Amino acid sequence: MPASGVVRRIEFAGLRRIAAAALLVKIQSKPGQPLDPRKIAEDLRALEALGWFDSISVEVEEIPLLLAEAMPGAHPAGVLSDESQTIGAGSEPLLRVLFVVQERPFLARVEFRGSRLFPEARIRELLAEEQIELKPARPRDPNQLWQAKRAILRALAEQGHGLAQVQIREAAAPTAAVRVRFEIHDGPRVPVESVRFAGAQAMSADDLESQMENIAPHALLAGVRGKDVYTPERLRADIEKLEAYYRNHGHLEVRIGEPTVELVEGTAKSFAGWRTRKTAAYRISLPVSEGPSYRLVAASISGRVPELDSVTEKRLNRLEQQIFSREKTESVAERIRQAALKSADDSRRPVVDIRYQPDRTAATLRVDFVVREVPRFTLRKIEFTGNQRFGDKYFRRRIPLREGDYLDEERLERGLARISRTGFFKRIEASDVHFVLDAERQLADLTLRVHELGRQRLSFSGAPSGMRSTFGLAYTVFDLLGGEEFIASRFDYGPESLSVALGVAKEGLFGSPATLGLNVYQNVLRPWIVTNTGRQRLFRASTQGASFVADFPVGERDAVSLTYSASRTATSIRLAEPVVLRGSVLREVRTDSTRSALAAAWNHQQPGTISGIRIEAAGGPLGGSENTLNAVLSYSRTVEDSLTRGRNSWSFRAFLSGATTYGGQDLPLTSRLYPGEEFLRGFRSGELSPFAVFAPAASAGAEAARVASQGANLFNAFNLEYRMPLEKRVELAAFFDAGASWALPSWLGANAAPILRGTNGVLRASTGLELRFKLPVIQQPLRFFYAVNPLRLAGVFLLPDGTRFRPTDRRGAFGWALGMVF
């Protein structure tokens, strides 16, 4: 390359599809400028970054002056001045810069062949989840092809096919394109035959294997549950759990070395268990260096000692004279940090360092909690990478941190959890959060990498609106119309209800934090009603309507919402006995009503606690034929059980709901409460409601009084659970449910039927066990429970006509449902 000169021409060799003009705008070198080797190097990097070429090189050669004079446009502005047109010794040499490129062929077709486990459609979904795009009419990218191959191999390994093979075949196509075919060989399923813990003495092999969540070949139904599948990532996660288990049982200095994974010849039994066959299997050996088991003899606090509450002081004292537990120690350190946070300045944050002083000879340990304050970092910049369909505003609305705020890890974690819960992204891991810290100026730059799963989401739900065993399906799409809006459709079906809804919502409208939404819906309600002649469907209500919703965040944990709805309801009520009216036999009564309502709600969420209140008024100045007032108050909380070091938990819920009418109207059947199994397990819908007595009706010359559950207008419930996780997706819960409902005549209207004495406000209760399986696809628990009802409506009631009525409350019941109770 010449040392100096003026660039006379810039040319490209090897172009077939790409125009030279499209490349000239990508480089910094221009004709008429002095040669700059630094710019040439940057130009090469810029062209490589386009991803259009397999190879790029540059050649710079001097152009003879006579040839340059003969070239068209020989004297462009800025190249040769009038004085330099004469050949002289002082003239700068003229140069030609030639970029020699080899264009990548375009993809004509991408095929996936040979896999029995993953059809082509599933593979394309897998690559989309990994953000790997192999689309026709784009340049072939060898790196993208390699990433696709690795993604397919990882997916097969997760299914136990660790010996799978993927070959990439390329074939030339017309117009300098290429066809790519992935030839996939699943290979045999290779299970883990055994896991050996070399050097483990303090812990038994069974205890250690029980701590491994991913690889446990001797666990119950290990093959069905995928616990005999080996991948390096799954084993690495289990090693971390094993080390944590040791450290929580005294072994502070435990080390688990590099595992040895052997591929051996094993045996597999048939499904019936009477025939065996030879197959490949993995044997895993983990070298364990346990170290001594320490007993903690002293725990102290030094530095800026905060004022501790009684609970923290008790936990600090309990650490002494016990086997060392790192989990308990870190829990006390966090409580000390929270206490120090109350008195810390906004510009500084407390840090608690744990300093261990082990005595290996005596196997004792001293712990010192050192409290110190460090300056807070100020966020200078927040950036998001990996987002293609979702703009930065979408993430900023969910992360309660802004440029100029002090860096707060807890607020950041809450925001990341909100993003993950949307279902449009993969879980954001620690490796996706990157900080660049300027310690001198106490500034921090934050970069968050997100992995989009697509702008469409299909989700399932169970037991919406409290109906037992109800199944829900929802489909949501983002930015379909180009306005960053959400369009959602929902379908819910159950034995007592049917609901179809379509809605559109827009977040951050006009730059505000509010979310506005419009929904149209169709609901059908057909509850089972308990009568003295058995369970029957007393009425059927069909409602069509629309609602406008506005949500406003208030702080980081609170939100308020306003909802206006307008609907029309057609209700058909089945008569107990046919009635002859004007020569016609009536078997049911049909009524139509309109409803216009305004509702306000407040919700509060924090870790482990959810509470809210909702009040709705219908009719009156709002219009419509129904005048009703409804209110709901709920509170739920989950607390870790300290006796099990947080593995198990206590959960409880309190619920209160009321409905009334005004203006001299009757309370419609559709506004009354028919509580059942969704609040108290073991009681069917309507069984918790008081019973009303209707006037005797003539029937075949005899008179008989009719008793039916007419719904309540005031209901309260209390639920208590002790939850015990058994496996990753299995949980056992012991529960106690209690509740009562009232039908207050003054709230029912002027024409309310008389309530049967002894059935109003009766306390009911149930207790039992519930087994939950979290389904992998719909991410909802499938529940099986058995409830015993120690408090129920029992006995015989005398009716006005002298007949007797015996309620149908059961002593116990087995049931199942989809979705959580609370």
C-alpha positions in Angstrom: 0.0 0.0 0.0 1.4 3.4 -0.9 2.4 5.5 2.0 0.5 8.6 0.9 -1.5 10.0 -1.9 -5.0 11.3 -2.9 -7.8 8.8 -3.4 -8.9 9.2 -7.0 -11.3 6.3 -7.4 -13.0 3.8 -5.1 -14.1 0.6 -6.8 -15.6 -2.8 -5.8 -14.8 -6.1 -7.4 -16.9 -9.3 -7.1 -20.3 -7.6 -6.8 -23.2 -9.6 -8.3 -26.4 -8.4 -6.7 -25.4 -5.5 -4.5 -24.9 -2.1 -6.1 -21.7 -0.2 -5.5 -23.7 2.9 -4.5 -25.2 0.9 -1.6 -21.7 0.3 -0.2 -20.2 3.7 -0.8 -22.6 5.2 1.8 -21.4 2.6 4.4 -17.7 3.6 4.3 -15.8 6.7 5.4 -13.2 7.0 2.6 -14.3 9.3 -0.2 -12.7 10.3 -3.6 -10.7 13.5 -3.3 -9.5 12.9 0.2 -5.9 12.0 1.3 -5.3 8.3 1.9 -6.0 7.4 5.6 -5.0 3.8 6.6 -7.1 4.1 9.7 -10.2 4.9 7.7 -9.5 2.0 5.3 -9.4 -0.4 8.3 -12.6 1.0 9.7 -14.2 0.6 6.2 -13.2 -3.0 6.2 -14.9 -3.6 9.6 -18.0 -1.7 8.5 -18.4 -3.9 5.4 -17.8 -7.0 7.4 -20.5 -6.0 9.9 -23.1 -5.9 7.1 -23.0 -9.7 6.9 -23.3 -9.7 3.1 -19.8 -11.1 2.3 -17.8 -14.2 3.0 -14.5 -12.5 2.4 -13.3 -8.8 2.0 -9.9 -7.5 1.1 -8.6 -4.1 -0.1 -6.0 -3.2 -2.7 -4.5 0.3 -3.1 -2.5 1.1 -6.2 -1.1 4.3 -7.8 -2.7 5.5 -11.0 -0.2 6.8 -13.7 -0.8 10.5 -14.1 -1.3 10.3 -17.9 -4.0 7.6 -17.4 -5.6 9.7 -14.7 -5.7 12.7 -17.2 -7.4 10.4 -19.7 -10.1 9.2 -17.3 -13.5 10.7 -17.5 -13.9 13.5 -15.0 -10.1 13.7 -14.7 -10.2 17.0 -12.7 -12.9 16.6 -10.1 -13.1 19.3 -7.5 -10.7 18.8 -4.6 -8.4 16.4 -6.6 -6.3 18.5 -8.9 -6.1 22.2 -8.7 -5.4 24.4 -11.6 -1.8 24.8 -10.6 -1.3 21.0 -10.3 -2.6 20.2 -13.8 1.0 20.5 -15.1 3.2 17.5 -14.4 5.7 18.3 -11.7 7.8 16.7 -9.1 5.7 18.1 -6.3 2.4 16.5 -7.4 0.7 14.0 -5.0 0.2 10.5 -6.4 -3.4 9.6 -7.4 -4.7 6.3 -5.9 -7.3 3.8 -6.7 -8.8 1.9 -3.7 -10.3 -1.5 -4.7 -12.4 -3.5 -2.3 -12.4 -7.2 -3.4 -15.5 -8.9 -2.0 -17.0 -12.4 -2.3 -20.8 -12.1 -1.9 -22.6 -14.6 0.3 -25.2 -16.6 -1.6 -28.8 -15.9 -0.7 -30.8 -18.6 1.0 -33.2 -20.2 -1.5 -34.7 -22.7 1.0 -34.0 -24.0 4.5 -35.2 -27.5 5.3 -35.1 -29.7 8.4 -35.2 -33.5 7.8 -34.8 -36.7 9.8 -36.0 -35.9 13.3 -38.7 -38.0 14.8 -38.9 -36.0 18.0 -39.1 -32.5 16.5 -41.1 -31.8 13.4 -40.1 -29.0 11.1 -42.7 -26.6 12.5 -41.5 -27.2 16.1 -37.9 -26.6 15.1 -38.8 -23.3 13.5 -40.6 -22.3 16.7 -37.5 -23.3 18.6 -35.2 -21.2 16.5 -37.6 -18.2 16.7 -37.4 -18.5 20.5 -33.6 -18.3 20.3 -33.9 -15.4 17.9 -32.2 -17.3 15.1 -33.6 -16.2 11.7 -33.0 -18.4 8.7 -35.3 -16.8 6.1 -35.1 -17.2 2.3 -34.0 -14.2 0.2 -31.4 -13.3 2.8 -27.6 -13.8 2.7 -26.4 -17.1 4.1 -24.8 -16.4 7.5 -22.5 -19.3 8.6 -22.7 -18.1 12.2 -26.5 -18.3 12.1 -26.3 -21.8 10.7 -23.9 -22.9 13.4 -26.1 -21.4 16.1 -29.2 -23.2 14.7 -27.3 -26.5 14.7 -26.3 -25.9 18.4 -29.9 -25.0 19.3 -31.2 -28.2 17.8 -28.6 -30.3 19.5 -29.4 -28.6 22.9 -33.1 -29.3 22.4 -32.5 -33.0 21.6 -30.1 -33.3 24.6 -32.9 -31.9 26.9 -35.0 -34.8 25.7 -32.3 -37.3 26.7 -30.7 -37.7 23.2 -27.2 -36.5 24.0 -25.7 -38.5 21.1 -27.8 -36.7 18.4 -26.1 -35.5 15.3 -26.9 -32.6 13.0 -25.2 -32.2 9.6 -25.6 -29.0 7.4 -25.8 -29.7 3.7 -25.6 -27.0 1.1 -26.6 -27.3 -2.6 -26.3 -24.6 -5.2 -29.4 -23.1 -6.6 -30.0 -20.9 -9.7 -29.2 -17.2 -9.5 -26.2 -17.8 -7.2 -28.4 -18.9 -4.3 -28.0 -21.9 -2.0 -30.4 -24.5 -0.5 -29.6 -25.5 3.1 -30.8 -28.8 4.6 -30.3 -29.8 8.2 -30.0 -33.6 8.4 -30.9 -34.6 11.9 -30.3 -37.9 13.5 -31.9 -38.1 16.9 -29.9 -41.1 18.0 -30.9 -43.3 21.0 -32.2 -41.9 24.2 -29.3 -42.1 26.6 -30.5 -42.1 30.3 -28.3 -41.5 33.4 -27.8 -44.9 35.0 -26.2 -43.8 38.3 -24.7 -40.8 40.1 -21.8 -41.5 42.4 -20.5 -39.2 45.1 -16.8 -39.9 45.6 -15.5 -38.9 49.0 -18.9 -38.2 50.6 -19.0 -39.4 54.2 -21.1 -37.1 56.2 -24.0 -37.3 53.8 -25.5 -40.4 52.4 -25.9 -40.9 48.6 -29.7 -41.0 49.0 -29.7 -37.7 50.8 -27.5 -36.1 48.2 -29.4 -37.4 45.2 -32.7 -36.2 46.8 -31.3 -32.6 46.6 -30.7 -32.9 42.9 -33.7 -31.5 41.1 -32.6 -32.1 37.5 -30.7 -35.4 37.6 -31.9 -38.1 40.0 -32.1 -41.5 38.2 -33.4 -43.4 41.3 -36.3 -41.0 41.9 -39.9 -42.1 41.5 -40.8 -42.3 37.8 -37.5 -40.7 36.9 -37.8 -41.5 33.2 -41.3 -40.1 32.9 -40.4 -36.9 34.8 -37.1 -36.4 32.8 -34.9 -36.8 35.9 -32.6 -39.2 34.1 -31.6 -36.7 31.4 -28.0 -35.4 31.4 -26.8 -32.1 30.0 -23.9 -30.0 31.3 -26.2 -27.2 32.3 -28.6 -29.5 34.3 -25.6 -31.1 36.1 -24.0 -27.7 36.9 -27.3 -26.5 38.5 -27.5 -29.6 40.6 -23.9 -29.2 41.8 -24.7 -25.7 43.0 -27.7 -27.1 45.0 -25.5 -29.8 46.5 -22.9 -27.3 47.6 -25.7 -25.2 49.1 -27.0 -28.2 51.0 -23.6 -29.0 52.5 -23.1 -25.4 53.6 -26.5 -25.3 55.3 -25.4 -28.4 57.3 -22.2 -27.2 58.7 -19.7 -27.7 55.8 -18.6 -24.2 55.0 -15.6 -25.3 52.9 -17.2 -28.0 50.8 -16.0 -28.3 47.2 -17.4 -30.4 44.4 -14.8 -30.9 41.7 -15.1 -31.4 38.0 -17.6 -34.2 37.3 -16.6 -37.3 35.3 -19.3 -38.4 32.8 -18.8 -41.9 31.3 -20.8 -43.4 28.4 -21.3 -47.1 29.2 -23.3 -50.0 28.1 -26.5 -50.3 30.2 -29.8 -52.1 30.2 -33.3 -50.9 29.9 -36.5 -52.7 30.8 -39.6 -52.7 28.7 -42.8 -51.0 29.9 -44.2 -54.2 31.3 -40.8 -54.9 33.0 -40.4 -58.5 31.8 -37.9 -57.9 29.1 -34.5 -56.1 29.0 -32.4 -54.8 26.2 -28.9 -53.3 25.9 -28.6 -49.6 25.5 -26.1 -46.8 26.1 -26.2 -44.9 29.5 -24.3 -42.3 31.4 -22.5 -42.8 34.7 -21.7 -39.6 36.6 -19.1 -39.3 39.3 -18.8 -36.2 41.5 -15.7 -35.8 43.6 -16.7 -34.3 46.9 -14.4 -32.6 49.4 -16.6 -32.1 52.4 -14.3 -30.4 54.8 -15.1 -30.2 58.6 -18.6 -29.8 60.0 -18.5 -26.5 61.9 -20.5 -25.5 65.0 -21.1 -21.8 65.3 -20.0 -20.6 68.7 -20.3 -16.8 68.5 -22.1 -14.3 66.3 -21.4 -10.5 66.6 -22.1 -7.2 64.8 -19.5 -4.6 64.2 -19.3 -1.3 62.3 -22.4 0.9 62.1 -24.6 -1.2 64.3 -28.3 -0.5 63.6 -31.2 -0.8 66.0 -32.5 -4.4 65.7 -36.1 -5.6 66.3 -36.8 -8.5 68.7 -37.2 -11.0 65.9 -33.8 -10.2 64.4 -32.1 -10.4 67.9 -33.7 -13.8 68.5 -32.5 -15.1 65.2 -29.0 -13.7 65.9 -28.9 -15.4 69.3 -30.2 -18.7 67.8 -27.2 -19.0 65.5 -24.9 -19.6 68.4 -24.2 -23.2 69.6 -25.8 -24.7 66.5 -24.5 -26.4 63.4 -23.5 -23.7 60.9 -26.1 -22.9 58.2 -25.1 -20.5 55.5 -28.8 -19.9 54.6 -29.7 -18.9 58.2 -26.6 -16.8 58.5 -27.4 -14.9 55.2 -31.0 -14.5 56.3 -29.9 -12.8 59.5 -27.5 -10.6 57.5 -30.4 -9.5 55.3 -32.5 -8.6 58.3 -29.6 -6.5 59.7 -29.3 -4.8 56.3 -33.0 -4.0 56.3 -32.7 -2.5 59.8 -29.7 -0.4 58.8 -31.6 0.8 55.7 -34.2 2.6 57.9 -31.6 5.0 59.2 -29.4 5.2 56.1 -29.0 8.4 54.0 -30.6 8.4 50.6 -27.2 8.9 48.9 -25.7 5.9 50.7 -26.7 2.3 51.1 -25.9 -0.2 53.9 -23.9 -3.3 53.1 -23.4 -6.2 55.5 -20.3 -8.3 55.0 -20.1 -11.7 56.6 -16.7 -12.6 57.9 -16.0 -16.2 59.0 -13.4 -17.1 61.5 -13.1 -20.9 61.3 -11.1 -23.1 63.8 -10.4 -26.3 61.8 -8.9 -28.1 64.8 -11.9 -27.5 67.1 -14.4 -27.5 64.2 -15.9 -24.2 65.5 -16.8 -21.1 63.7 -17.2 -17.4 64.6 -19.3 -15.0 62.5 -19.0 -11.3 62.4 -21.5 -9.2 60.6 -19.7 -6.0 59.5 -22.1 -3.2 58.7 -20.8 -0.4 56.5 -22.3 2.2 54.2 -21.1 2.8 50.7 -22.1 5.6 48.3 -25.0 4.8 46.0 -24.3 4.7 42.3 -26.4 7.1 40.1 -27.9 5.6 36.9 -26.5 7.6 34.0 -27.9 5.5 31.2 -30.3 2.6 30.8 -30.3 0.6 27.5 -32.1 -2.4 26.2 -30.8 -4.9 23.7 -32.4 -7.8 21.9 -35.8 -6.1 21.6 -37.2 -6.1 18.1 -40.9 -5.7 18.4 -41.1 -4.0 21.8 -39.9 -0.5 22.1 -37.9 0.9 25.0 -40.9 2.6 26.4 -42.6 -0.8 27.0 -39.8 -1.8 29.4 -39.4 1.5 31.0 -43.0 1.5 32.1 -42.4 -1.7 34.0 -39.0 -0.9 35.6 -39.3 1.7 38.3 -35.9 3.2 37.6 -35.0 6.2 35.5 -31.8 7.9 34.5 -30.7 10.1 37.4 -32.1 7.8 40.1 -30.0 6.0 42.7 -29.3 2.4 41.7 -31.7 0.2 43.7 -31.3 -3.5 43.1 -34.7 -4.4 44.8 -36.6 -2.0 42.5 -34.7 -3.4 39.5 -35.6 -7.0 40.5 -39.3 -6.1 40.8 -39.3 -4.6 37.4 -37.6 -7.6 35.8 -40.1 -9.9 37.5 -42.9 -7.8 35.9 -41.4 -8.1 32.5 -41.0 -11.9 32.9 -44.7 -12.3 34.0 -46.0 -10.8 30.7 -45.2 -14.0 28.9 -43.7 -12.3 25.9 -40.1 -12.8 27.1 -37.8 -15.4 28.5 -36.9 -15.1 32.2 -34.3 -12.4 32.6 -31.2 -14.0 34.2 -28.3 -12.4 36.0 -26.2 -12.8 32.9 -28.6 -10.6 31.0 -28.0 -7.7 33.4 -24.8 -5.8 32.7 -23.4 -2.8 34.7 -20.6 -0.5 33.7 -19.5 1.3 36.9 -17.6 4.5 37.2 -16.3 4.3 40.8 -14.7 7.7 40.8 -17.8 9.6 39.9 -20.3 7.0 41.4 -22.1 6.5 38.0 -23.5 3.4 36.6 -24.6 2.4 33.0 -27.2 -0.4 32.9 -27.7 -2.6 29.9 -30.6 -5.2 29.9 -30.7 -7.9 27.3 -34.1 -9.4 26.7 -35.1 -12.5 24.7 -38.4 -12.0 22.9 -40.6 -15.1 22.6 -42.7 -13.3 19.9 -45.4 -10.7 19.9 -48.1 -13.4 20.2 -49.0 -15.2 23.4 -51.3 -18.2 24.0 -52.1 -18.8 27.6 -54.4 -21.1 29.6 -56.2 -20.5 32.9 -58.4 -22.4 35.3 -61.4 -21.6 37.4 -62.0 -18.0 36.4 -64.8 -16.1 38.1 -64.8 -18.7 40.8 -66.5 -21.4 38.8 -65.3 -24.9 39.6 -63.3 -26.8 37.0 -63.6 -24.0 34.4 -61.1 -23.9 31.6 -59.9 -20.7 30.0 -58.0 -20.0 26.8 -56.6 -16.5 26.0 -54.8 -15.3 22.9 -52.9 -11.9 23.0 -51.0 -10.2 20.2 -48.9 -7.0 20.5 -48.5 -4.2 18.0 -50.7 -5.8 15.3 -52.0 -2.4 14.2 -48.6 -0.7 14.6 -49.6 1.4 17.6 -48.0 -0.8 20.3 -51.4 -1.9 21.4 -52.5 -5.2 22.9 -55.4 -7.1 21.3 -56.7 -10.0 23.4 -59.4 -12.6 23.0 -60.5 -14.9 25.7 -62.7 -18.0 25.9 -63.8 -19.5 29.3 -66.0 -22.5 29.6 -67.3 -24.5 32.6 -70.4 -26.5 33.7 -72.0 -23.3 35.0 -70.7 -20.5 32.8 -69.5 -19.5 29.3 -67.6 -16.3 28.5 -66.2 -14.9 25.3 -64.4 -11.6 25.2 -62.4 -9.5 22.7 -60.5 -6.4 23.9 -57.9 -3.9 22.9 -55.6 -2.0 25.3 -53.1 0.8 24.9 -50.4 1.5 27.5 -48.9 4.9 28.1 -51.5 6.8 26.1 -50.5 10.4 25.3 -47.3 9.9 27.3 -49.1 9.2 30.6 -48.6 6.1 32.7 -52.3 5.1 32.3 -53.6 2.1 30.3 -56.9 2.4 28.5 -58.8 -0.5 27.2 -62.0 -1.4 25.4 -63.7 -4.8 25.8 -66.8 -6.4 24.2 -68.1 -9.6 25.8 -70.8 -12.3 25.8 -71.5 -14.2 29.1 -73.8 -17.0 29.8 -74.5 -18.0 33.4 -76.4 -21.2 34.3 -75.7 -22.0 38.0 -76.9 -25.2 39.7 -79.4 -24.3 42.5 -80.2 -26.6 45.5 -83.9 -27.2 46.1 -86.0 -29.6 48.1 -86.5 -31.6 44.9 -82.8 -31.9 44.1 -80.3 -29.8 42.2 -81.5 -28.0 39.1 -80.8 -25.0 36.9 -83.2 -22.4 38.2 -82.3 -19.7 35.6 -80.2 -18.9 32.6 -78.8 -15.4 32.0 -77.2 -14.3 28.8 -75.4 -10.9 28.8 -73.9 -8.9 26.0 -72.0 -5.7 26.7 -68.9 -3.5 26.4 -66.7 -1.9 28.9 -64.1 0.9 29.0 -61.2 0.4 31.5 -58.6 2.9 32.7 -55.7 1.7 34.9 -53.5 4.1 36.7 -50.3 3.1 38.6 -49.9 4.8 42.0 -46.4 4.3 43.2 -44.5 1.0 42.7 -46.9 -1.4 44.3 -50.4 0.2 44.0 -52.8 0.7 41.1 -56.3 2.1 40.7 -58.7 1.4 37.9 -62.0 2.9 36.7 -64.4 0.8 34.6 -67.5 1.9 32.8 -69.7 -0.9 31.4 -73.0 -1.1 29.5 -74.8 -4.4 29.0 -78.1 -6.1 28.3 -79.1 -9.3 30.0 -81.8 -11.7 29.0 -82.9 -14.0 31.9 -85.1 -17.0 31.7 -86.4 -18.4 35.0 -87.9 -21.9 35.1 -91.1 -22.2 37.0 -91.5 -25.0 39.6 -94.9 -25.8 38.2 -96.5 -24.9 34.9 -98.9 -21.9 35.1 -102.0 -21.5 32.9 -102.3 -17.9 31.8 -105.0 -16.9 29.2 -105.2 -20.3 27.9 -101.4 -20.8 27.5 -99.2 -22.9 29.7 -96.2 -21.1 31.0 -93.1 -23.1 32.0 -90.7 -20.2 32.3 -90.6 -16.5 32.7 -88.4 -14.3 30.5 -87.1 -10.9 31.5 -84.8 -8.4 29.8 -82.8 -5.7 31.6 -80.2 -3.1 30.8 -77.3 -2.2 33.0 -75.0 0.8 33.1 -72.3 0.7 35.8 -69.3 2.5 37.0 -66.6 0.6 39.1 -63.5 1.8 41.0 -60.8 -0.6 42.2 -57.6 -0.4 44.2 -55.0 -3.1 44.2 -51.8 -3.5 46.3 -49.1 -6.0 45.6 -45.8 -6.7 47.4 -43.8 -9.9 47.8 -46.1 -12.4 49.4 -49.1 -10.1 49.9 -52.0 -9.1 47.6 -54.9 -7.0 48.6 -57.6 -5.0 46.9 -61.1 -3.5 47.0 -63.6 -2.9 44.3 -66.9 -1.0 44.4 -69.4 -0.9 41.6 -72.6 1.2 41.3 -75.2 0.5 38.6 -78.3 2.5 37.6 -79.4 5.8 39.1 -77.9 8.7 37.2 -76.0 6.2 35.1 -79.2 4.9 33.5 -80.3 1.4 32.9 -83.1 -0.7 34.5 -81.0 -2.2 37.3 -80.1 -0.2 40.4 -77.4 -2.2 42.3 -74.4 -1.7 44.4 -71.6 -4.3 44.8 -68.4 -4.3 46.8 -65.5 -6.8 47.1 -62.7 -6.8 49.6 -59.9 -9.3 49.6 -56.5 -9.9 51.3 -54.0 -12.7 50.9 -50.6 -13.4 52.2 -47.9 -16.0 52.1 -45.3 -16.4 54.9 -42.3 -18.7 54.8 -42.2 -21.4 57.5 -39.0 -20.7 59.5 -38.9 -24.3 60.9 -38.4 -25.7 57.4 -35.9 -22.8 56.4 -38.5 -21.4 54.0 -39.1 -24.6 52.1 -42.7 -24.8 53.2 -45.0 -21.8 53.7 -48.3 -20.7 55.3 -50.8 -18.9 53.1 -54.1 -17.4 54.0 -56.9 -15.3 52.4 -59.7 -13.2 53.7 -62.6 -12.4 51.4 -65.8 -10.2 51.9 -68.4 -9.5 49.2 -71.7 -7.7 49.3 -74.5 -6.8 46.9 -77.6 -4.7 47.4 -80.3 -2.8 45.5 -81.9 0.6 45.9 -84.8 2.6 44.5 -87.4 0.1 45.5 -86.3 -2.6 43.0 -85.5 -6.2 43.6 -82.0 -7.5 43.6 -81.6 -9.4 40.2 -80.7 -13.1 40.4 -77.5 -12.4 38.3 -76.3 -9.9 40.9 -76.6 -12.4 43.8 -73.8 -14.5 45.2 -73.8 -18.3 44.8 -70.6 -19.2 46.5 -69.3 -22.8 46.6 -66.2 -24.8 46.0 -64.2 -21.8 44.7 -64.2 -20.6 48.3 -64.9 -23.6 50.5 -63.6 -26.9 49.1 -66.1 -29.7 49.7 -69.2 -27.5 49.1 -70.8 -27.3 45.7 -71.9 -24.0 44.1 -75.1 -22.6 45.8 -74.8 -24.9 48.9 -73.5 -22.0 51.0 -76.4 -19.7 50.2 -79.4 -19.3 52.5 -82.7 -21.0 51.4 -85.9 -19.2 50.6 -89.5 -20.6 51.0 -92.0 -20.0 48.2 -95.7 -20.0 48.6 -97.4 -23.4 48.0 -98.5 -24.0 44.5 -101.5 -26.1 43.4 -100.4 -29.3 41.9 -102.6 -32.3 41.2 -105.0 -31.3 44.0 -102.2 -31.1 46.6 -100.2 -28.2 48.0 -96.5 -28.3 48.4 -94.0 -25.7 49.5 -90.9 -25.1 47.4 -87.5 -24.4 48.9 -84.6 -23.2 46.8 -81.2 -21.5 47.3 -81.9 -17.9 46.2 -78.3 -16.6 46.6 -76.8 -14.4 49.2 -76.1 -10.7 49.2 -73.3 -10.8 51.9 -70.6 -13.4 52.0 -67.3 -13.8 53.8 -64.7 -16.6 53.7 -61.4 -17.4 55.3 -58.8 -19.9 53.8 -55.7 -21.2 55.5 -53.1 -23.5 53.8 -49.8 -25.1 54.7 -48.0 -25.7 51.4 -45.3 -28.3 51.0 -43.5 -28.6 47.7 -42.7 -32.2 46.9 -41.0 -31.8 43.5 -40.4 -29.0 41.1 -44.0 -29.2 39.8 -45.8 -31.1 42.6 -47.1 -29.5 45.8 -49.1 -30.9 48.7 -51.3 -28.5 50.8 -53.2 -29.1 54.0 -56.1 -26.6 54.1 -58.9 -25.2 56.4 -61.7 -23.2 54.8 -64.5 -21.5 56.6 -67.2 -19.1 55.5 -70.8 -17.9 55.9 -73.4 -16.1 53.8 -76.4 -14.0 54.5 -79.6 -13.0 52.7 -80.5 -9.7 54.2 -84.2 -9.0 53.4 -83.7 -5.2 53.4 -81.0 -5.6 50.7 -83.0 -7.9 48.5 -85.9 -5.6 47.6 -89.6 -5.3 48.4 -90.6 -8.6 46.8 -88.0 -10.9 48.4 -89.1 -14.4 49.4 -89.0 -15.2 53.1 -85.8 -16.8 54.2 -86.0 -20.2 55.9 -85.0 -19.8 59.5 -81.9 -21.6 60.5 -80.2 -21.4 57.1 -79.2 -17.7 57.1 -75.6 -16.9 58.2 -74.7 -20.5 59.1 -71.0 -21.0 59.5 -69.6 -23.8 57.3 -66.0 -25.2 57.3 -64.0 -27.8 55.6 -60.5 -29.3 56.0 -58.5 -31.8 54.1 -55.5 -32.3 51.8 -54.9 -31.1 48.2 -52.4 -32.4 45.7 -51.3 -30.0 43.0 -49.6 -30.7 39.7 -48.4 -27.7 37.7 -49.1 -28.6 34.1 -46.0 -27.7 31.9 -47.7 -26.2 28.9 -50.6 -24.2 30.4 -48.6 -23.3 33.6 -51.7 -23.9 35.7 -52.1 -26.3 38.7 -54.3 -29.3 38.3 -55.8 -29.9 41.8 -57.1 -33.1 43.5 -58.4 -32.8 47.0 -60.4 -34.5 49.6 -62.4 -32.4 52.1 -64.1 -33.3 55.3 -66.8 -30.8 56.4 -67.0 -30.6 60.2 -69.3 -27.6 60.0 -72.2 -27.9 57.6 -75.9 -27.3 57.4 -77.4 -30.4 58.9 -80.7 -31.4 60.4 -84.4 -31.3 59.3 -86.4 -28.1 58.8 -90.2 -28.0 59.0 -91.8 -26.0 56.1 -95.1 -24.0 56.4 -97.1 -26.7 54.7 -96.0 -29.3 57.2 -93.5 -31.0 54.9 -89.9 -31.5 55.9 -86.7 -30.4 54.2 -83.3 -31.9 54.7 -80.3 -30.0 53.2 -77.8 -31.8 51.0 -74.5 -30.7 52.6 -72.1 -33.6 52.4 -69.8 -34.9 55.3 -66.9 -35.2 52.9 -66.2 -34.8 49.2 -63.5 -35.7 46.7 -63.0 -33.1 43.9 -60.7 -31.8 41.3 -60.3 -28.4 39.5 -57.9 -26.5 37.3 -56.4 -23.3 38.8 -55.6 -22.1 42.3 -58.2 -21.2 44.9 -56.1 -18.2 45.8 
